[in-house]
Amino acid sequence: MKDTIKAKIGYRVKYGKLKNKSIYGFDKIAMVLNGEEILFNAYVRTMEDYKDEKRQNECFIFFEEFTTIKGNRFIYWGDTETGADYLTKIIKEQK
């Protein structure tokens, strides 16, 4: 896959942990910034979660794929039924 959006300044991802789990059962959250501007917050999910949801969830929606200033790649996706947004870091498979 390739980037579907490009930053004006440069994307950064900052992680945080919720004090209590969300109603969806997640406790790790990410904030995505373009320079100093906050673009969105999303729950952090694994690549395995992303693939499972994409395959099985009829309410799955792909939003964007992007690369950060540091060269890390992410997929921003969600669930239209719950309204939850998710962020998954793309990890290169080792051969």
C-alpha positions as CSV (number, residue, x, y, z in Angstrom):
1,M,0.0,0.0,0.0
2,K,1.0,3.6,-0.3
3,D,0.2,6.9,1.4
4,T,-3.2,8.3,0.7
5,I,-2.6,11.7,2.3
6,K,0.4,13.9,2.7
7,A,1.2,16.3,5.6
8,K,1.8,20.0,5.1
9,I,4.4,20.0,7.9
10,G,4.9,16.4,8.9
11,Y,2.9,13.8,10.7
12,R,3.7,12.7,14.3
13,V,2.1,10.1,16.5
14,K,2.0,10.5,20.3
15,Y,0.8,7.6,22.5
16,G,-1.0,7.7,25.8
17,K,-2.8,5.3,28.1
18,L,-6.3,5.9,29.4
19,K,-6.8,5.6,33.2
20,N,-9.9,3.4,32.6
21,K,-10.6,1.2,29.6
22,S,-12.9,2.7,27.0
23,I,-16.4,1.3,26.4
24,Y,-14.8,-0.7,23.6
25,G,-12.2,-2.3,26.0
26,F,-9.1,-0.4,24.8
27,D,-6.8,1.5,27.0
28,K,-4.1,2.7,24.6
29,I,-4.8,5.8,22.6
30,A,-2.8,7.8,19.9
31,M,-2.9,11.4,19.0
32,V,-2.0,12.2,15.4
33,L,-0.5,15.6,14.7
34,N,0.5,17.6,11.6
35,G,3.3,19.7,13.0
36,E,1.7,21.1,16.2
37,E,-1.9,20.8,15.0
38,I,-3.9,17.9,16.5
39,L,-5.7,16.1,13.7
40,F,-7.4,13.3,15.6
41,N,-7.3,10.8,18.4
42,A,-7.7,7.0,17.9
43,Y,-7.6,3.8,19.8
44,V,-4.4,1.8,19.1
45,R,-5.0,-1.6,17.5
46,T,-2.7,-4.3,16.1
47,M,-2.2,-5.3,12.5
48,E,-3.9,-8.6,13.3
49,D,-6.9,-6.7,14.6
50,Y,-6.9,-4.6,11.5
51,K,-6.8,-7.6,9.2
52,D,-9.6,-9.4,11.2
53,E,-11.9,-6.4,11.2
54,K,-11.3,-5.7,7.5
55,R,-12.2,-9.3,6.7
56,Q,-15.1,-9.9,9.1
57,N,-16.7,-6.5,10.0
58,E,-19.2,-5.2,7.6
59,C,-19.0,-1.8,9.3
60,F,-15.2,-1.5,8.8
61,I,-14.0,1.6,7.0
62,F,-10.5,2.5,5.8
63,F,-9.8,6.2,6.1
64,E,-6.1,6.9,5.3
65,E,-2.6,5.5,5.2
66,F,0.3,7.8,6.0
67,T,4.0,8.1,6.9
68,T,5.3,10.0,9.9
69,I,8.4,12.3,9.9
70,K,10.4,9.4,11.4
71,G,9.4,7.1,8.6
72,N,6.8,5.0,10.5
73,R,3.7,4.0,8.5
74,F,0.2,3.9,9.9
75,I,-3.3,3.0,8.8
76,Y,-6.2,5.1,10.1
77,W,-9.5,3.2,10.1
78,G,-12.7,2.8,11.9
79,D,-16.1,1.2,12.6
80,T,-19.1,3.0,11.2
81,E,-21.5,1.2,13.6
82,T,-19.7,2.2,16.8
83,G,-18.1,5.4,15.5
84,A,-14.8,4.3,17.0
85,D,-11.5,5.4,15.2
86,Y,-8.4,3.2,15.2
87,L,-4.8,3.5,14.4
88,T,-2.5,0.6,13.4
89,K,1.2,0.8,12.9
90,I,2.4,-1.1,9.8
91,I,5.2,-3.4,10.8
92,K,7.3,-4.8,8.0
93,E,7.2,-8.6,7.9
94,Q,10.5,-10.2,8.4
95,K,11.6,-12.8,5.8
